[in-house]
């Protein structure tokens, strides 16, 4: 009987668990980025806005339409603001996931810019800022350097309205550190973007973007030798082997003249182009290794801070510890509730079985006889 009461206590406490959990923060939509006398930006007036969709992106952004489709553009908007320091044009891109947002950010970022420490990654120049956070990418542009301060305030306001954060794609961490020009890193998901940053003598089919390949391109300088490293990652080992053979057959002449070096490490194919000698090429490619494993990523800042100094690792271990503590508390509370209910039931039975004279000490017994 007692175990039934303990079980009911467990059910009640488990029913309370969802109420104790913190509700997930909703993802902001386009309307959440319409500024109107925000405390940070001050007096900023929205003059007009233009909706962006996959259907009209070719008209609004003809030079970027194919790139946006490759990355997985969902929707967006262009806002035209007027502030005390001048006008601002803000373009918002809502992408399919954080990888797509990071990729678009890496494509849009300007050369020679500096981090402005906004969102999950940012870069700024005198008259513009590009940053990404979660699955959102922003391009903020003013007429000249007079709006630099206002652009930064607007970027901060937008970042604060996004409760979620994203992480840099894992493929980035496989880039060799030696000689890396961190601001040149580009993350690509299709042939159109790939061809804008490097000209390989390979066909579209040889790279495997139709099979969900992802690519990283970065500039390198080692001992006055310059070139590029391309990393191509595939969902499985068989696909990586297949495309490695296809690429090898198409760059055979380039390899003969030493203008390209190749390597496969697990599901990753590495291509090194430029004027690197064999020793330097082998050293750079030797840093690219891959092993199938499951590991805890405690702090990615050491690896990723080179191009994203305001990146913060997701507290995975903290979430696990909190879950264990909550489970232990739940078990203890259930045990205590079961003991309490059982004790009350035992006391009620014991009290009911006592003789009446013991339960009422003021009762007087009379012994009547026939005398």
N, C-alpha and C positions, 0 to 999 in steps of 0.2 A: 504494500500500500504506500509505504513511504517513498519508494522510488518513483511512483507515479507523480507525486507532488513535486519531486525534484525535476522530473522531466518537464512538467508544466512550467516550472520556473525558468528552465533553459529556453523553452519556446518563447516565453514573454520577453526575456532579455535579448534573444536573437531578433525578435520583432522590433526592439528598440534600436538595434545597431544601425539600420539605415538612417534613422533620425539623428543619430550621433555623428554620422559621417558628414563631412563638409560637402555641400552640393557642388557639382562641376560648374565652372564659370562659363557662361554662354559666349560663343564667338561673336565678336562685333560685326555688324554689317555696314554697308556703305553709309547709311544715315548717321551712324555713330561718329563719323569723321567730319561732320558739318560743324565748323567752329562758329560760335556766336558769343563774343565777349568772354572767352575762356580766361580763368584766373592767371594762367601762365602767359598766354599770348597777348592778353590785353584787348584792346579795341581792334579786332579783325573782322572785317565784313565779307560775307560770302556774296560775290557779285553774280556768279552763274556757275552752273555745273553741266557736265556732259557725260552721259552714261556710256560705258564701254562694255561690249558683249563680244563673244566669239564671232558673231555675224557681222558686226560693223567695225571690228578692229582693223580690218584691211583699209578702211577709209580714214579712220582716226590715226592709225599708226602704220602707214603703208610700208615703212622701212623695217618694222619689227613684227609684222603680222605672222610670218612663218616661224619666227623664233618663239613668239608667245604661244602659238599652237603647240610647238614641240615641248615646251615646258609644262603645259597643262593649265593654260589661262582659263579661269572660270568666269569672272566678271570684274568690273572695275569702274572707275569714274575719274574725270578731270574736274578739279575744283579751281575756280579763279577767285582769289582773295585779294582784298585791299587792306593794307595795314598802315600804321603810322610811318613806316620806313619805305613803303612802296608796295607795288603789286607782287603777288606770288602765284605761280601756277603749280598745283599739286596733282600728280598723277598717282592714283591708287590701283594696284594690281592685286586681286585676290586669286591665289593659285590653288592647285589641287592639294598640295601638301607642303611641308617645310623644305623638302629637297628642291621642289620647283621654285619656291620663293628664293632660296639661297642661290640657285642657278641663275635666275633672272637678275638678282643683285650682282652676281659676279660678271654677268654680261653687260649690265648697264653702268657699272662703276667706271669713273673717269680715271685716266692715268695721271699720276702726280698728285692725287688727293691725299688727305690725311683723315685718320679716324676721328669721328666726332662723338664717339661713345654714346650711341643711341641704339636701342633695340638689340637684336642678336648679332648684328654686324653693320657697320656704317662706314661711309667715306664721304668727305666733303671737300669742296673747292670754294673759291671766293663767292660764287653766285649760285651754287647748287649743292644739294645733299641727296645721297642715295642710301637707303637703309632697308633692312628686312627684319621681320620678327614673326615667328610662327609661320603662317602661310601667307603673310602680307608683305608686299614690297612697295616702297614709296620712292618717288622721284620728285623732289621739291626744288623749284628753280625760280630765281629772281632775275631782274634785268641787269643787275650789277652787284658789286660787293656791298652796297649800302643796305641790302636786305639780309646780309649774312646772319646777324643776330636774330632777326625775326624768323628766318628759316630754321635756325637751331631750336628756337622756342616752339615752333609749330611741330617740328619732328619729335620733340620731347612730349608734347601733348598727345600726339598720335600714339606713341609708344606706350604711354600710360593707359590708354584706352584698350589695349590688347592684353588680356590677362594671361594668355598662353605664351610659351616660348618654344623655339625650335633648336635643333642641334645641327652642327655642320655634318654633311654626309661623311660616312666612315671612309670612303675612298680617299678623301683629302689627306688623311693621316698616313697614307702609304707613300706620299711624296718624299723623296730624300731631302734631308735638311741642308746638306752641304751645297752651297751655291744658289739656293732657292731665292728668287725674287718674289716675295710673298704677295705683293700687290698685283702680280700678273696672273694669279690663279683664276682659272675659268672652269666652271662646272657645266657640262653640256649633256643634253639628252637627245640630240638629233643631228642629222647631217648638215642642215642649214647653218646652225650655229658653229658646228665643228669646222666647216670650210671657211668661215670668216676669220679664224685665228690660225689656221695651219693648212698648208697645201701638200697633202700626201698623195703620192701617185697610186692611189687605191680607188676602187669603185665603191659605190654606196653599199652594195651587198657585202663587201669584205669586212665592214666594220661592225655590222650586227645590231644597229640601232632598232631594227624591226623586232629583235628578240630581247628587248628591254636592256640593252647595253647602256652603260653610263660612262662618261669620259671626263677626265681632268687634263687640262693643258696648262703648263707653267713654264716661265722663262728661267734659265739657269746661266750663271756665270761662274766659271771655275778657272783660276789661273789665266785670266784674259781670254779664255775660250768661251764662246757663247752658243746657245742653242735652246731647244725646247725638249721637255719630257711630256709624253702623252701616256696616260694610264687609261686603259679600257677595262671595265669590269663587267662580268657576265653572271647570270643567275646560277650557273652550274659549271662543273669541270668539263663535261663533254662539249658544251657550247664554246668554252674558252679554247679548248684544243682545236675544234673545228675552225674557228675564226683565226687562230694563230697560224694554222697551215695556210689559210686563204691569204692572209696578209703577207706571210713569208714569200709566197709564190709571186706576189705583185711588187714587192720591194727588193727582189733579188738583185737587180742591177744596181740599185742604190747602195745595198750592203757591200757589193763588190768594190765600190769606189769609196767606202767608208763614210758616206754622208748620212747613214742611218744605222742604228744598232737596235736589236730587238731582244726581248726576254719574256718568258712566260713564268709567272709565279702563282700557282694555283688557278684561281678564277680571274687573275689579273694579267693583262698583256701590257708590257711597257715598251714604248718606242722612244728612242733618243735621237734627235736630229741636230744638226749643226756642225761646227768645225772642231769637235772634240777628238783628241787622239784616242787610240785604243785603250791605253792605260786609264785615262780619265773616264772614258765611257764605261769600262768594266767596273771601275770603282763606284760610279754613280748607280749603275744598274744593280750592283751587288748589294746596295742598301735596300732594294725592293724585295721583300720576302713576304710570304703568305703561308699561314698555317690554319687549318680548320680547327677551331677551338671555341669554347664558351668561356668568357672571362668577364670579371667585373671591371667596369671603366670607372675608376674613382675620381680622377681629375684629368680632364682633357685639356685644361688650360695650358699645361706644359707643352703639348703638341700643337694646339690650335691657336694659341695666343699670338702667333707671329702675324696672322692677318685678321684676327678678330680679338683684339685685346680686352674687350668687355664681355667675352664669352664666360659663362659660368656653367659648370657641370651640373647635370640633373642629380639631385640628392637621392639616388636609388637606394643606397644603404640605409639612409635615414628612414625611408618609407618602409623598408623591410623590418627595421628595429621597431618602429611604431606599430606595425601590424602584429609583431610578436608580443609586444607589451599589451596591446589591446586584447589579444586572444587570451593571454594569461589572466588579465583582469576579468574577462568574461567567464572563464572557467572558475575562478575564485568566487565571483559573485553568485554563480549558479550553485556551487557547493554550499555556500552560506545560506542561500535561500532554501535549498533542500533540507539542510539541517534544522533551520528555523521552523519550517512547516512540519517536519517530522516530529520535532520536540513538542510542538503545540498539540499534535494529534495524540502523542503518547501521554501527555499530561491530562488531556480530556478523558482518555480511557481509564487512567489510574484514579482520577477523581470520581468517576462514575462507579468504580468497583469497590470503594471504601464503604465499611458499615456505616449506617446512619448515625450511630452514636459517636463515631469518630469524627464525622463531618459536622456534628452539632454538639459541642461540648456542654451546652447549657440544658440539655434534655435531662429530665429527672425520671428515673425508673421506679415504678411502684410494684411492690411484691404483695399481692392480695391473697389472703387465705380465708378459709371458711370458719375460723374461730370467732 
